[in-house]
Amino acid sequence: MITDGHGTPLAVLPTGGTRNDVTQVLSLLDAIPPVRGRVGRPRRKPGSLFADRDYDLYRDQVRARGIVPAIAHRGARRGTGLGAYRWVVERSFAFPAVQGHAR
């Protein structure tokens, strides 16, 4: 799943249980539909992509799509602050389960 900064899903691609989610980042970026909002041409891609160090291999391919990668570098010390952005996606996965549990 890829979300906006508020946790609203923009695209979802189901994969097998043993498939690494990192391999789907480019497919997810391509699957984002036009987003309506301001007057003019709808946006088809995000301005930036926040991801953890597992996505470091895709940095150049994300940049080639015109998206600014905010991806932690492999080998960099932990605590870069990107976890706060990743938490938005994790919360999006968990939210429906929490909602169903409250009923």
Secondary structure, DSSP 8 states (H G I E B T S, - for coil): -EE-TTS-EEE-----TTS-GGGGHHHHHHH---B--SSSS-B-S-SEEEE-GGGGGGHHHHHHTT-EEEE--TTS-S--STHHHHHHHHHHHHHHHHHHHH-
